[in-house]
Amino acid sequence: MRAGDLIESGRVASGSNSSGGTLAGRYAAALYAQADETRALDATVDEMQALGRLIDQSPELRRLLGSPLIDVTQARTAAVAVLQEQGFSELVQHFVGVVANNRRLGALREIVASFAALVASKRGVVVAKVVSAHPLSDVQREQLRARMIEAGYGTVNIEDSVDPSLLGGLVVRIGARLYDTSLKSRLQRLQYAMKGAA
C-alpha cells in the first residue's frame, strides 16, 4: 500500500508498530512518505514549519483545533479553508482534512512537531530547543550553534522560545539531554543549599 493510500484511507492511526510509534509519529511518517513519493518533500517541510507557526500565532485556530464540541465536518471545512486562504498546497490541505476526519485535530500541533523531528532525523540534523529569558539575537543564535557543533552535535537546528521567568541564562534541550544555565535555576539551587546549611 502506498503512503498516499494510507493517508487516504485514514488507516494511518491504526497499528502500533508503524514508524514513529506514537500517534503523532505515525501521521508524521505517513505524510513524510507521501511527500517523498510525490517529490514534494522540501516544499512540504517548509509548509509544515509554516503550519506550526500559524498554530502558535493564532488563538482562534488553536481553539478550533482543540474544541471537542465542533462537528467533525465543520472542523475539517474550517481548517482546510484557513489553509487554502494561507496558500498551503493540496497535499497539506488533504492531510489536515484526513486528520480532521479521524477526529485528531487536537493533535495537529504535535503531529507538526513530530514531522519536524522526523525530517531532522532523516537529514542528520540535531534539534536544540532553547528557552531564554529574552529573545536571542542572530549573533547569539550563531554562537550557540557553533558551541554545539564544537561539542560534537553536527548540524544543529535551533528552535528558540522566550520565558521571562528564567530571569537570565538559557535552558537547552537536545533529545533527552537538558542543559539548564538559567538564573532562576541557579537561585533555586542556592536556596536549597542555604536551607541545607541552616
Phi and psi in degrees as GROMACS dihedral restraints (atoms count N, CA, C in turn):
[ dihedral_restraints ]
;  ai    aj    ak    al  type     phi  dphi    fc
    3     4     5     6     1   -73.6    20    10
    4     5     6     7     1   158.3    20    10
    6     7     8     9     1   -58.7    20    10
    7     8     9    10     1   -40.9    20    10
    9    10    11    12     1   -61.5    20    10
   10    11    12    13     1   -37.5    20    10
   12    13    14    15     1   -66.5    20    10
   13    14    15    16     1   -36.9    20    10
   15    16    17    18     1   -60.7    20    10
   16    17    18    19     1   -47.1    20    10
   18    19    20    21     1   -66.1    20    10
   19    20    21    22     1   -45.0    20    10
   21    22    23    24     1   -57.1    20    10
   22    23    24    25     1   -43.3    20    10
   24    25    26    27     1   -78.4    20    10
   25    26    27    28     1   -13.8    20    10
   27    28    29    30     1    77.4    20    10
   28    29    30    31     1     8.1    20    10
   30    31    32    33     1   -82.8    20    10
   31    32    33    34     1     3.7    20    10
   33    34    35    36     1   -59.7    20    10
   34    35    36    37     1   -29.2    20    10
   36    37    38    39     1   -86.1    20    10
   37    38    39    40     1    -9.3    20    10
   39    40    41    42     1   -92.6    20    10
   40    41    42    43     1   156.6    20    10
   42    43    44    45     1    86.0    20    10
   43    44    45    46     1   138.7    20    10
   45    46    47    48     1  -103.6    20    10
   46    47    48    49     1    -7.3    20    10
   48    49    50    51     1  -100.2    20    10
   49    50    51    52     1     5.0    20    10
   51    52    53    54     1   -69.9    20    10
   52    53    54    55     1   165.5    20    10
   54    55    56    57     1   -57.7    20    10
   55    56    57    58     1   136.9    20    10
   57    58    59    60     1   100.9    20    10
   58    59    60    61     1   -25.9    20    10
   60    61    62    63     1    72.7    20    10
   61    62    63    64     1   -59.2    20    10
   63    64    65    66     1   -80.5    20    10
   64    65    66    67     1   166.8    20    10
   66    67    68    69     1   -57.5    20    10
   67    68    69    70     1   -49.0    20    10
   69    70    71    72     1   -62.4    20    10
   70    71    72    73     1   -37.5    20    10
   72    73    74    75     1   -64.6    20    10
   73    74    75    76     1   -37.3    20    10
   75    76    77    78     1   -69.3    20    10
   76    77    78    79     1   -41.7    20    10
   78    79    80    81     1   -62.6    20    10
   79    80    81    82     1   -45.3    20    10
   81    82    83    84     1   -60.6    20    10
   82    83    84    85     1   -43.0    20    10
   84    85    86    87     1   -64.7    20    10
   85    86    87    88     1   -39.7    20    10
   87    88    89    90     1   -66.0    20    10
   88    89    90    91     1   -42.3    20    10
   90    91    92    93     1   -65.9    20    10
   91    92    93    94     1   -42.5    20    10
   93    94    95    96     1   -58.9    20    10
   94    95    96    97     1   -47.2    20    10
   96    97    98    99     1   -62.2    20    10
   97    98    99   100     1   -42.7    20    10
   99   100   101   102     1   -68.7    20    10
  100   101   102   103     1   -41.0    20    10
  102   103   104   105     1   -64.4    20    10
  103   104   105   106     1   -39.6    20    10
  105   106   107   108     1   -65.9    20    10
  106   107   108   109     1   -43.6    20    10
  108   109   110   111     1   -62.3    20    10
  109   110   111   112     1   -36.5    20    10
  111   112   113   114     1   -94.8    20    10
  112   113   114   115     1    11.4    20    10
  114   115   116   117     1    56.3    20    10
  115   116   117   118     1    38.7    20    10
  117   118   119   120     1  -123.1    20    10
  118   119   120   121     1    24.8    20    10
  120   121   122   123     1   -64.6    20    10
  121   122   123   124     1   -49.8    20    10
  123   124   125   126     1   -60.6    20    10
  124   125   126   127     1   -43.4    20    10
  126   127   128   129     1   -64.3    20    10
  127   128   129   130     1   -39.8    20    10
  129   130   131   132     1   -67.7    20    10
  130   131   132   133     1   -38.0    20    10
  132   133   134   135     1   -59.9    20    10
  133   134   135   136     1   -47.4    20    10
  135   136   137   138     1   -61.0    20    10
  136   137   138   139     1   -42.9    20    10
  138   139   140   141     1   -67.2    20    10
  139   140   141   142     1   -38.3    20    10
  141   142   143   144     1   -68.5    20    10
  142   143   144   145     1   -33.8    20    10
  144   145   146   147     1   -63.7    20    10
  145   146   147   148     1   -43.3    20    10
  147   148   149   150     1   -64.0    20    10
  148   149   150   151     1   -38.9    20    10
  150   151   152   153     1   -63.7    20    10
  151   152   153   154     1   -41.3    20    10
  153   154   155   156     1   -59.7    20    10
  154   155   156   157     1   -44.4    20    10
  156   157   158   159     1   -63.9    20    10
  157   158   159   160     1   -40.8    20    10
  159   160   161   162     1   -60.9    20    10
  160   161   162   163     1   -45.0    20    10
  162   163   164   165     1   -63.5    20    10
  163   164   165   166     1   -44.7    20    10
  165   166   167   168     1   -63.3    20    10
  166   167   168   169     1   -33.6    20    10
  168   169   170   171     1   -95.3    20    10
  169   170   171   172     1    -4.7    20    10
  171   172   173   174     1  -121.5    20    10
  172   173   174   175     1   101.1    20    10
  174   175   176   177     1   -59.5    20    10
  175   176   177   178     1   -34.6    20    10
  177   178   179   180     1   -64.0    20    10
  178   179   180   181     1   -43.5    20    10
  180   181   182   183     1   -65.6    20    10
  181   182   183   184     1   -41.2    20    10
  183   184   185   186     1   -62.1    20    10
  184   185   186   187     1   -37.8    20    10
  186   187   188   189     1   -64.4    20    10
  187   188   189   190     1   -42.6    20    10
  189   190   191   192     1   -60.9    20    10
  190   191   192   193     1   -46.4    20    10
  192   193   194   195     1   -66.6    20    10
  193   194   195   196     1   -34.3    20    10
  195   196   197   198     1   -93.1    20    10
  196   197   198   199     1    -6.0    20    10
  198   199   200   201     1   -83.4    20    10
  199   200   201   202     1   120.7    20    10
  201   202   203   204     1   -80.8    20    10
  202   203   204   205     1    -7.3    20    10
  204   205   206   207     1   -86.3    20    10
  205   206   207   208     1   -19.2    20    10
  207   208   209   210     1   -80.2    20    10
  208   209   210   211     1   133.9    20    10
  210   211   212   213     1   -57.6    20    10
  211   212   213   214     1   142.5    20    10
  213   214   215   216     1   -55.0    20    10
  214   215   216   217     1   -45.8    20    10
  216   217   218   219     1   -63.1    20    10
  217   218   219   220     1   -44.2    20    10
  219   220   221   222     1   -64.6    20    10
  220   221   222   223     1   -42.4    20    10
  222   223   224   225     1   -63.1    20    10
  223   224   225   226     1   -44.4    20    10
  225   226   227   228     1   -62.7    20    10
  226   227   228   229     1   -47.4    20    10
  228   229   230   231     1   -58.9    20    10
  229   230   231   232     1   -44.7    20    10
  231   232   233   234     1   -66.6    20    10
  232   233   234   235     1   -44.9    20    10
  234   235   236   237     1   -63.9    20    10
  235   236   237   238     1   -44.6    20    10
  237   238   239   240     1   -67.0    20    10
  238   239   240   241     1   -36.3    20    10
  240   241   242   243     1   -62.5    20    10
  241   242   243   244     1   -41.0    20    10
  243   244   245   246     1   -62.5    20    10
  244   245   246   247     1   -45.0    20    10
  246   247   248   249     1   -65.5    20    10
  247   248   249   250     1   -39.1    20    10
  249   250   251   252     1   -62.1    20    10
  250   251   252   253     1   -46.6    20    10
  252   253   254   255     1   -61.1    20    10
  253   254   255   256     1   -34.4    20    10
  255   256   257   258     1   -84.7    20    10
  256   257   258   259     1    -1.2    20    10
  258   259   260   261     1    84.1    20    10
  259   260   261   262     1    21.8    20    10
  261   262   263   264     1   -71.8    20    10
  262   263   264   265     1   152.0    20    10
  264   265   266   267     1   -68.6    20    10
  265   266   267   268     1   163.5    20    10
  267   268   269   270     1   -61.5    20    10
  268   269   270   271     1   -35.0    20    10
  270   271   272   273     1   -59.3    20    10
  271   272   273   274     1   -49.5    20    10
  273   274   275   276     1   -69.8    20    10
  274   275   276   277     1   -39.9    20    10
  276   277   278   279     1   -59.7    20    10
  277   278   279   280     1   -46.3    20    10
  279   280   281   282     1   -64.2    20    10
  280   281   282   283     1   -41.8    20    10
  282   283   284   285     1   -59.5    20    10
  283   284   285   286     1   -47.7    20    10
  285   286   287   288     1   -64.7    20    10
  286   287   288   289     1   -34.9    20    10
  288   289   290   291     1   -60.9    20    10
  289   290   291   292     1   -41.7    20    10
  291   292   293   294     1   -67.2    20    10
  292   293   294   295     1   -41.0    20    10
  294   295   296   297     1   -58.3    20    10
  295   296   297   298     1   -42.6    20    10
  297   298   299   300     1   -65.3    20    10
  298   299   300   301     1   -44.8    20    10
  300   301   302   303     1   -58.8    20    10
  301   302   303   304     1   -33.6    20    10
  303   304   305   306     1   -86.4    20    10
  304   305   306   307     1     8.8    20    10
  306   307   308   309     1    59.6    20    10
  307   308   309   310     1    40.9    20    10
  309   310   311   312     1  -119.4    20    10
  310   311   312   313     1    17.6    20    10
  312   313   314   315     1   -59.0    20    10
  313   314   315   316     1   -31.4    20    10
  315   316   317   318     1   -61.4    20    10
  316   317   318   319     1   -22.1    20    10
  318   319   320   321     1   -98.4    20    10
  319   320   321   322     1     6.6    20    10
  321   322   323   324     1   -60.9    20    10
  322   323   324   325     1   -42.1    20    10
  324   325   326   327     1   -63.2    20    10
  325   326   327   328     1   -39.2    20    10
  327   328   329   330     1   -66.1    20    10
  328   329   330   331     1   -37.3    20    10
  330   331   332   333     1   -64.6    20    10
  331   332   333   334     1   -41.8    20    10
  333   334   335   336     1   -60.1    20    10
  334   335   336   337     1   -44.1    20    10
  336   337   338   339     1   -65.5    20    10
  337   338   339   340     1   -40.3    20    10
  339   340   341   342     1   -64.7    20    10
  340   341   342   343     1   -37.6    20    10
  342   343   344   345     1   -63.3    20    10
  343   344   345   346     1   -44.5    20    10
  345   346   347   348     1   -62.0    20    10
  346   347   348   349     1   -41.5    20    10
  348   349   350   351     1   -65.3    20    10
  349   350   351   352     1   -39.7    20    10
  351   352   353   354     1   -64.6    20    10
  352   353   354   355     1   -44.4    20    10
  354   355   356   357     1   -61.7    20    10
  355   356   357   358     1   -45.1    20    10
  357   358   359   360     1   -60.3    20    10
  358   359   360   361     1   -43.2    20    10
  360   361   362   363     1   -63.9    20    10
  361   362   363   364     1   -44.0    20    10
  363   364   365   366     1   -65.8    20    10
  364   365   366   367     1   -32.1    20    10
  366   367   368   369     1   -95.3    20    10
  367   368   369   370     1     3.7    20    10
  369   370   371   372     1    71.1    20    10
  370   371   372   373     1    27.9    20    10
  372   373   374   375     1  -102.2    20    10
  373   374   375   376     1   134.2    20    10
  375   376   377   378     1   -92.2    20    10
  376   377   378   379     1   131.0    20    10
  378   379   380   381     1   -98.5    20    10
  379   380   381   382     1   122.4    20    10
  381   382   383   384     1  -108.4    20    10
  382   383   384   385     1   118.4    20    10
  384   385   386   387     1   -91.7    20    10
  385   386   387   388     1   115.0    20    10
  387   388   389   390     1  -114.6    20    10
  388   389   390   391     1   126.1    20    10
  390   391   392   393     1  -115.1    20    10
  391   392   393   394     1   128.4    20    10
  393   394   395   396     1  -130.0    20    10
  394   395   396   397     1   160.4    20    10
  396   397   398   399     1   -71.1    20    10
  397   398   399   400     1   -28.6    20    10
  399   400   401   402     1  -132.2    20    10
  400   401   402   403     1   153.3    20    10
  402   403   404   405     1   -56.3    20    10
  403   404   405   406     1   138.3    20    10
  405   406   407   408     1   -75.3    20    10
  406   407   408   409     1   140.7    20    10
  408   409   410   411     1   -80.6    20    10
  409   410   411   412     1   166.2    20    10
  411   412   413   414     1   -59.9    20    10
  412   413   414   415     1   -38.5    20    10
  414   415   416   417     1   -64.2    20    10
  415   416   417   418     1   -46.0    20    10
  417   418   419   420     1   -62.0    20    10
  418   419   420   421     1   -40.0    20    10
  420   421   422   423     1   -63.4    20    10
  421   422   423   424     1   -43.4    20    10
  423   424   425   426     1   -68.8    20    10
  424   425   426   427     1   -37.2    20    10
  426   427   428   429     1   -64.2    20    10
  427   428   429   430     1   -41.5    20    10
  429   430   431   432     1   -64.5    20    10
  430   431   432   433     1   -43.7    20    10
  432   433   434   435     1   -60.3    20    10
  433   434   435   436     1   -43.3    20    10
  435   436   437   438     1   -62.6    20    10
  436   437   438   439     1   -41.3    20    10
  438   439   440   441     1   -63.3    20    10
  439   440   441   442     1   -39.4    20    10
  441   442   443   444     1   -68.5    20    10
  442   443   444   445     1   -39.2    20    10
  444   445   446   447     1   -64.8    20    10
  445   446   447   448     1   -40.5    20    10
  447   448   449   450     1   -59.8    20    10
  448   449   450   451     1   -35.4    20    10
  450   451   452   453     1   -78.0    20    10
  451   452   453   454     1     1.4    20    10
  453   454   455   456     1    95.9    20    10
  454   455   456   457     1    16.0    20    10
  456   457   458   459     1   -85.9    20    10
  457   458   459   460     1    -2.5    20    10
  459   460   461   462     1    69.5    20    10
  460   461   462   463     1  -141.3    20    10
  462   463   464   465     1   -73.8    20    10
  463   464   465   466     1   125.6    20    10
  465   466   467   468     1  -119.4    20    10
  466   467   468   469     1   131.3    20    10
  468   469   470   471     1  -110.7    20    10
  469   470   471   472     1   119.2    20    10
  471   472   473   474     1   -96.4    20    10
  472   473   474   475     1   124.8    20    10
  474   475   476   477     1  -109.3    20    10
  475   476   477   478     1   108.3    20    10
  477   478   479   480     1  -109.2    20    10
  478   479   480   481     1   148.5    20    10
  480   481   482   483     1  -142.1    20    10
  481   482   483   484     1   168.7    20    10
  483   484   485   486     1  -117.2    20    10
  484   485   486   487     1   133.8    20    10
  486   487   488   489     1  -135.9    20    10
  487   488   489   490     1    98.7    20    10
  489   490   491   492     1   -59.3    20    10
  490   491   492   493     1   -21.7    20    10
  492   493   494   495     1   -67.7    20    10
  493   494   495   496     1   -13.2    20    10
  495   496   497   498     1   -70.8    20    10
  496   497   498   499     1   -20.7    20    10
  498   499   500   501     1    71.8    20    10
  499   500   501   502     1   -39.1    20    10
  501   502   503   504     1  -177.6    20    10
  502   503   504   505     1   170.5    20    10
  504   505   506   507     1    77.4    20    10
  505   506   507   508     1  -165.3    20    10
  507   508   509   510     1  -137.1    20    10
  508   509   510   511     1   155.6    20    10
  510   511   512   513     1  -122.5    20    10
  511   512   513   514     1   121.5    20    10
  513   514   515   516     1  -119.5    20    10
  514   515   516   517     1   126.3    20    10
  516   517   518   519     1  -117.5    20    10
  517   518   519   520     1   122.8    20    10
  519   520   521   522     1  -123.7    20    10
  520   521   522   523     1   105.9    20    10
  522   523   524   525     1    61.5    20    10
  523   524   525   526     1  -124.1    20    10
  525   526   527   528     1   -89.4    20    10
  526   527   528   529     1    -6.2    20    10
  528   529   530   531     1   -88.1    20    10
  529   530   531   532     1   138.9    20    10
  531   532   533   534     1  -126.3    20    10
  532   533   534   535     1   126.0    20    10
  534   535   536   537     1  -115.7    20    10
  535   536   537   538     1   114.2    20    10
  537   538   539   540     1  -116.4    20    10
  538   539   540   541     1   105.6    20    10
  540   541   542   543     1  -114.0    20    10
  541   542   543   544     1    21.7    20    10
  543   544   545   546     1   -71.8    20    10
  544   545   546   547     1   150.8    20    10
  546   547   548   549     1   -63.7    20    10
  547   548   549   550     1   -37.2    20    10
  549   550   551   552     1   -57.9    20    10
  550   551   552   553     1   -46.1    20    10
  552   553   554   555     1   -65.5    20    10
  553   554   555   556     1   -41.3    20    10
  555   556   557   558     1   -62.7    20    10
  556   557   558   559     1   -42.0    20    10
  558   559   560   561     1   -64.8    20    10
  559   560   561   562     1   -38.1    20    10
  561   562   563   564     1   -64.0    20    10
  562   563   564   565     1   -42.6    20    10
  564   565   566   567     1   -64.1    20    10
  565   566   567   568     1   -39.4    20    10
  567   568   569   570     1   -63.8    20    10
  568   569   570   571     1   -41.4    20    10
  570   571   572   573     1   -61.9    20    10
  571   572   573   574     1   -44.1    20    10
  573   574   575   576     1   -64.3    20    10
  574   575   576   577     1   -40.4    20    10
  576   577   578   579     1   -63.5    20    10
  577   578   579   580     1   -40.1    20    10
  579   580   581   582     1   -67.0    20    10
  580   581   582   583     1   -37.8    20    10
  582   583   584   585     1   -63.3    20    10
  583   584   585   586     1   -41.4    20    10
  585   586   587   588     1   -66.8    20    10
  586   587   588   589     1   -31.9    20    10
  588   589   590   591     1   -79.8    20    10
  589   590   591   592     1   -19.5    20    10
